[in-house]
Amino acid sequence: MPENTPLEQHENIPVYNTENWMYEDFKIGQKDRSIRRTISEGEAMLFNGLVLDMHPYVGDQVFAEEDGLFGKRLVAGAMVFSLGLGLMANNNVNTFSYGYDKLRFIKPVFIGDTIYTVRTHLNKTPKYDEMGLITVSYEVYKHPGELVLYCEHLQTVKYRDPKNHKK
């Protein structure tokens, strides 16, 4: 009898850092907090270069120190948004991004700041024949707990049993 290939042997091992919850499993009011991460100068400048954002507040140390409002360089808001949401990325194979609402950059984030994110499940509504719509908020904080960013993420999520959600 031939032996199983490595792929066949590994098929039933759960994939790391993925989830498979469905619309019915979404609990309104649930809160989760991410790990923290510190934003380095190197990654901030790499991000600025990748997205072509060389605004003096994020890319010019002399400007930031001598003419800037804060006396030091900022981290681009788009990077704070990306990192903050990435800290809570759940890689759910049943969800699909529908968009973002209410994105606000509330306080500045500087190179060297440490951030973390709190996600709150806000609501869910039947939407399509196969999927419902959920909304979660993301609050990004910089240490020791100052709110710097808020947004709401809308996602479609597959139903476990679509016939229970007919319009």
Sine and cosine of phi, psi and omega as CSV:
sin_phi,cos_phi,sin_psi,cos_psi,sin_omega,cos_omega
0.00,0.00,0.77,-0.64,-0.02,-1.00
-0.94,0.33,0.55,-0.84,0.04,-1.00
-0.97,0.24,0.44,-0.90,0.08,-1.00
-0.92,0.38,0.54,-0.84,0.10,-1.00
-0.96,0.27,0.31,-0.95,0.06,-1.00
-0.82,0.57,-0.63,0.77,0.00,-1.00
-0.87,0.49,-0.71,0.70,0.02,-1.00
-0.89,0.45,-0.61,0.79,0.01,-1.00
-0.93,0.38,-0.47,0.88,-0.11,-0.99
-0.99,-0.16,-0.17,0.99,-0.08,-1.00
-0.80,0.60,-0.63,0.78,-0.11,-0.99
-1.00,-0.05,0.08,1.00,0.08,-1.00
-0.99,0.14,0.79,-0.61,0.00,-1.00
-0.85,0.52,0.62,-0.79,0.02,-1.00
-0.97,0.24,0.78,-0.63,-0.03,-1.00
-0.88,0.48,0.62,-0.78,0.12,-0.99
0.88,0.48,0.56,0.83,0.14,-0.99
-0.81,-0.58,0.38,-0.93,0.06,-1.00
-0.75,-0.66,0.31,-0.95,0.00,-1.00
-0.67,-0.74,0.48,0.88,0.01,-1.00
-0.93,0.37,0.39,-0.92,-0.08,-1.00
-0.91,-0.42,0.12,-0.99,-0.01,-1.00
-0.77,0.64,-0.69,0.72,-0.05,-1.00
-0.91,0.42,-0.39,0.92,-0.04,-1.00
-0.99,0.11,-0.23,0.97,-0.06,-1.00
-0.93,0.36,0.85,-0.53,-0.06,-1.00
-0.95,-0.31,0.92,-0.38,0.03,-1.00
-0.88,0.47,0.71,-0.71,0.00,-1.00
1.00,-0.09,-0.24,0.97,0.01,-1.00
-0.89,0.46,0.66,-0.75,0.04,-1.00
-0.84,-0.54,0.63,-0.78,0.09,-1.00
-0.69,-0.72,0.56,-0.83,0.01,-1.00
-0.88,-0.48,0.61,-0.79,0.00,-1.00
-1.00,0.07,0.11,-0.99,0.24,-0.97
-0.95,0.31,0.19,-0.98,0.07,-1.00
-1.00,-0.08,0.35,-0.94,0.14,-0.99
-0.48,-0.88,0.61,-0.80,0.00,-1.00
-0.99,-0.13,0.68,-0.73,-0.04,-1.00
-1.00,-0.08,0.88,-0.47,-0.04,-1.00
-1.00,0.01,0.31,-0.95,0.05,-1.00
-0.89,0.45,-0.67,0.75,-0.03,-1.00
-0.86,0.51,-0.74,0.68,-0.02,-1.00
-0.95,0.32,-0.53,0.85,0.05,-1.00
-0.90,0.44,-0.70,0.71,0.01,-1.00
-0.94,0.34,-0.57,0.82,0.07,-1.00
-0.89,0.46,-0.71,0.71,0.04,-1.00
-0.87,0.50,-0.74,0.68,0.00,-1.00
-0.84,0.54,-0.68,0.73,0.01,-1.00
-0.92,0.40,-0.65,0.76,-0.01,-1.00
-0.90,0.43,-0.62,0.79,-0.05,-1.00
-0.98,-0.18,0.08,1.00,0.03,-1.00
0.88,0.48,0.61,0.79,0.04,-1.00
-0.97,-0.26,0.99,-0.15,0.02,-1.00
-0.88,-0.47,0.59,0.81,0.09,-1.00
-0.82,0.58,0.63,-0.78,-0.04,-1.00
-0.82,0.57,-0.49,0.87,0.01,-1.00
-0.93,0.37,-0.44,0.90,-0.02,-1.00
-0.96,-0.28,-0.34,0.94,-0.13,-0.99
-0.84,-0.54,-0.05,1.00,-0.11,-0.99
-0.79,-0.61,0.98,-0.19,-0.04,-1.00
-0.87,0.49,-0.67,0.74,-0.03,-1.00
-0.89,0.45,-0.74,0.67,0.04,-1.00
-0.85,0.53,-0.76,0.65,-0.07,-1.00
-0.85,0.53,-0.67,0.75,-0.04,-1.00
-0.97,0.23,-0.62,0.78,-0.13,-0.99
-1.00,-0.08,-0.58,0.81,-0.09,-1.00
-0.87,-0.49,-0.23,0.97,-0.09,-1.00
-0.97,0.24,0.38,-0.93,-0.03,-1.00
-0.93,0.37,-0.49,0.87,-0.14,-0.99
-0.96,-0.27,-0.18,0.98,0.01,-1.00
0.98,0.22,0.06,1.00,0.07,-1.00
-0.39,-0.92,0.23,-0.97,-0.09,-1.00
-0.97,0.24,0.61,-0.79,0.07,-1.00
-1.00,0.05,0.36,-0.93,0.26,-0.97
-1.00,-0.01,0.71,-0.70,-0.01,-1.00
-0.82,0.57,0.68,-0.73,0.01,-1.00
-0.84,0.55,-0.63,0.78,0.02,-1.00
-0.88,0.48,-0.54,0.84,0.03,-1.00
-0.95,0.31,-0.66,0.75,0.04,-1.00
-0.87,0.49,-0.69,0.72,0.06,-1.00
-0.85,0.53,-0.77,0.64,-0.04,-1.00
-0.89,0.46,-0.73,0.69,-0.01,-1.00
-0.92,0.38,-0.68,0.73,-0.02,-1.00
-0.87,0.50,-0.69,0.72,0.04,-1.00
-0.96,0.29,-0.60,0.80,0.03,-1.00
-0.87,0.49,-0.54,0.84,0.03,-1.00
-0.89,0.46,-0.40,0.92,-0.01,-1.00
-0.95,-0.32,0.12,0.99,-0.04,-1.00
-0.85,0.53,0.83,-0.56,-0.05,-1.00
-0.96,-0.28,-0.08,1.00,0.07,-1.00
0.75,0.66,0.72,0.69,0.02,-1.00
-0.97,0.23,0.84,-0.55,-0.06,-1.00
-0.96,0.28,-0.08,1.00,0.00,-1.00
-0.94,-0.33,0.08,1.00,-0.03,-1.00
-0.89,-0.45,0.46,-0.89,-0.01,-1.00
-0.65,-0.76,0.75,-0.67,-0.03,-1.00
-0.91,0.41,0.73,-0.68,0.01,-1.00
-0.96,-0.29,-0.36,0.93,0.03,-1.00
0.57,-0.82,-0.03,-1.00,-0.02,-1.00
-0.77,-0.63,0.61,-0.79,0.06,-1.00
-0.80,-0.60,0.35,-0.94,0.17,-0.99
0.84,0.54,0.55,0.83,0.03,-1.00
-0.94,0.34,0.83,-0.55,0.00,-1.00
-0.69,-0.72,0.72,-0.69,0.12,-0.99
-0.99,-0.13,0.98,-0.20,-0.22,-0.97
-1.00,0.07,-0.67,0.75,-0.01,-1.00
-0.68,-0.74,0.42,-0.91,0.01,-1.00
-0.95,0.32,0.51,-0.86,0.12,-0.99
-0.88,-0.48,0.72,-0.70,-0.07,-1.00
-0.92,-0.40,0.40,-0.92,0.10,-1.00
-0.82,0.58,0.73,-0.68,-0.03,-1.00
1.00,-0.09,-0.21,0.98,0.04,-1.00
-0.94,0.33,0.49,-0.87,0.05,-1.00
-0.94,-0.33,0.78,-0.63,-0.05,-1.00
-0.88,-0.48,0.34,-0.94,0.18,-0.98
-0.50,-0.87,0.23,-0.97,-0.11,-0.99
-0.77,-0.63,0.61,-0.79,0.16,-0.99
-0.90,-0.43,0.82,-0.57,0.05,-1.00
-0.96,-0.29,0.72,-0.70,0.04,-1.00
-0.83,-0.56,0.75,-0.66,0.06,-1.00
-0.98,0.21,0.91,-0.42,-0.10,-0.99
-1.00,-0.06,-0.78,0.63,-0.03,-1.00
-0.30,-0.95,0.19,-0.98,0.08,-1.00
-0.54,-0.84,0.58,-0.82,-0.06,-1.00
-0.59,-0.81,0.72,-0.69,0.14,-0.99
-0.85,0.53,0.65,-0.76,-0.10,-0.99
-0.76,-0.65,-0.83,0.56,-0.08,-1.00
-0.85,-0.53,0.11,-0.99,0.01,-1.00
-0.87,0.49,-0.58,0.82,-0.10,-1.00
-0.95,-0.31,-0.20,0.98,-0.12,-0.99
-0.57,-0.82,0.52,-0.85,0.14,-0.99
-0.96,-0.27,0.12,-0.99,0.00,-1.00
-0.93,-0.37,0.79,-0.62,0.08,-1.00
-0.89,-0.45,0.40,-0.92,0.07,-1.00
-0.76,-0.65,0.76,-0.65,0.10,-0.99
-0.82,-0.57,0.51,-0.86,0.12,-0.99
-0.98,-0.19,0.51,-0.86,0.13,-0.99
-0.86,-0.51,0.84,-0.55,0.11,-0.99
-0.91,-0.41,0.89,-0.46,0.02,-1.00
-0.98,-0.18,0.78,-0.63,-0.02,-1.00
-0.89,-0.46,0.53,-0.85,0.22,-0.98
-0.96,-0.28,0.55,-0.84,-0.05,-1.00
-0.85,0.52,0.76,-0.65,0.29,0.96
-0.98,-0.20,0.33,0.94,0.03,-1.00
0.66,-0.75,0.49,0.87,0.00,-1.00
-1.00,-0.08,0.85,-0.52,0.00,-1.00
-0.91,0.42,0.81,-0.58,-0.03,-1.00
-0.88,-0.48,-0.35,0.94,-0.05,-1.00
-0.46,-0.89,0.60,-0.80,0.10,-1.00
-0.68,-0.73,0.64,-0.77,0.17,-0.98
-0.37,-0.93,0.25,-0.97,0.09,-1.00
-0.87,-0.50,0.75,-0.66,-0.03,-1.00
-0.96,-0.28,0.84,-0.55,0.07,-1.00
-0.99,-0.14,0.74,-0.67,0.00,-1.00
-0.68,-0.73,0.61,-0.80,0.19,-0.98
-1.00,0.00,0.59,-0.81,-0.04,-1.00
-0.71,-0.70,0.73,-0.69,0.01,-1.00
-0.90,0.44,0.61,-0.79,0.11,-0.99
-0.98,0.19,0.56,-0.83,0.15,-0.99
-0.93,0.36,-0.67,0.74,-0.02,-1.00
-0.71,-0.71,1.00,-0.03,-0.09,-1.00
-0.82,0.57,-0.50,0.86,-0.04,-1.00
-0.92,0.39,-0.29,0.96,0.06,-1.00
-0.99,0.16,-0.06,1.00,-0.08,-1.00
-0.81,-0.59,0.43,0.90,0.00,-1.00
-0.91,0.42,0.62,-0.78,0.00,-1.00
-0.99,0.12,0.00,0.00,0.00,0.00
